[in-house]
Amino acid sequence: MDTQQEGMQELRKILDKADIAILTTTNAQGQLVSRPLAVHGKDFDGDLWFFTEDPSPKADEIRANPQVNVSVSTGKGYLSIAGTASLTRDQAKIDELWGPTVSAWFENGRDDPAVALIKVDADTAEYWSMDAPRVVSAVKMVKGLVTGSKPDTGKNEVIDL
């Protein structure tokens, strides 16, 4: 297996365990704004999907500057994805991703005129995967502090998507 395939496998392993991701956009004042969003469509193929209301500040920020970052933290590791976001009201995709957790956010269900999707087309991803349980990783970090050596807690790699 080549490095790119191995990296995608690690990325999917982390993303598969994620329920929530942090989406970072840039506001009109040039400040970074981050907010938690539920992860939908976890079968990662280079795109990430999130439900949003439109109009909303988040939607306005994406229209003004589509460069975003998505970060994820799970028991399997950490993930940071840089990409380009766009907004869509593709009803077929909304229907595909719709579920009970989404309906709680939209008063009028999937036909609510405010329902929109954020599609993040990933450019690069950096992951830090944990190849040992958290307790073992914590022990390795403490050992690194005591011995002055860098702890080996897993893999870290940047993937071009």
SVG drawing of the C-alpha trace seen along z (x, -y; Angstrom):
<svg xmlns="http://www.w3.org/2000/svg" viewBox="-43 -44 59 46">
<polyline fill="none" stroke="black" stroke-width="0.4" points="0.0,0.0 1.5,-3.4 1.7,-6.3 -1.3,-8.2 -3.5,-5.1 -2.3,-4.5 -2.9,-8.2 -6.4,-8.1 -7.1,-4.9 -5.9,-6.7 -8.0,-9.8 -11.1,-7.7 -10.5,-5.8 -10.5,-9.1 -13.4,-10.6 -15.5,-7.5 -15.4,-7.9 -16.3,-11.7 -19.7,-13.0 -18.8,-16.6 -16.3,-18.7 -15.1,-22.3 -15.6,-24.4 -13.5,-27.6 -14.4,-30.4 -13.2,-34.0 -15.6,-36.9 -15.8,-40.3 -13.3,-41.7 -10.7,-39.1 -11.1,-37.2 -11.3,-33.4 -14.6,-32.1 -15.0,-28.4 -18.1,-26.5 -19.1,-22.9 -21.2,-21.1 -22.4,-17.5 -20.5,-15.4 -22.7,-13.9 -21.9,-11.5 -18.8,-10.0 -17.8,-7.9 -15.1,-10.4 -14.3,-10.8 -12.6,-14.2 -15.8,-16.1 -17.3,-16.9 -20.9,-17.8 -22.6,-19.9 -26.1,-21.2 -26.6,-24.9 -29.2,-27.6 -29.0,-30.1 -29.2,-33.0 -26.8,-32.9 -23.4,-34.6 -21.7,-31.3 -23.2,-31.2 -22.3,-34.9 -18.7,-34.2 -18.4,-31.2 -19.7,-33.3 -17.2,-36.1 -14.2,-33.8 -14.7,-30.1 -11.4,-29.0 -12.1,-27.0 -10.6,-24.6 -12.3,-21.6 -10.9,-19.9 -11.8,-16.7 -10.8,-15.0 -11.7,-11.4 -10.3,-8.6 -8.6,-7.5 -6.7,-10.7 -6.9,-14.3 -7.6,-15.6 -7.2,-19.0 -8.7,-19.5 -8.1,-22.7 -10.5,-23.2 -12.9,-25.3 -16.5,-25.5 -19.6,-26.1 -23.3,-26.3 -26.0,-24.2 -29.7,-23.5 -29.4,-20.2 -32.6,-18.5 -31.4,-15.0 -28.3,-15.5 -30.3,-17.0 -32.6,-13.9 -29.6,-11.6 -28.0,-13.1 -31.2,-14.0 -31.8,-12.3 -33.4,-12.7 -30.6,-14.8 -30.9,-17.3 -34.7,-17.7 -34.3,-19.1 -32.5,-22.2 -35.1,-23.0 -38.6,-23.8 -40.2,-23.0 -38.2,-19.8 -36.3,-19.2 -38.6,-21.5 -37.7,-24.4 -36.5,-27.2 -33.5,-27.9 -32.1,-24.3 -28.8,-24.4 -25.7,-22.2 -22.1,-23.3 -19.9,-21.2 -16.2,-21.3 -14.0,-20.2 -10.8,-19.1 -7.4,-20.3 -5.1,-18.9 -5.5,-17.0 -3.1,-16.5 -3.7,-13.7 -2.3,-12.6 -3.4,-9.0 -3.1,-7.3 -1.8,-3.8 -2.3,-3.0 -5.1,-3.6 -5.2,-7.1 -3.8,-5.7 -0.8,-4.2 -0.3,-7.4 -0.4,-9.5 2.2,-7.2 4.4,-7.6 4.1,-11.4 5.0,-11.4 8.0,-9.1 9.1,-11.6 8.9,-14.4 11.0,-12.5 13.6,-11.2 13.7,-14.4 12.9,-12.3 10.1,-12.9 7.2,-10.5 6.1,-8.1 2.3,-8.2 1.3,-7.5 1.5,-8.7 1.5,-12.2 1.2,-13.0 0.0,-15.6 -2.1,-14.3 -2.7,-16.3 -6.3,-15.5"/>
</svg>
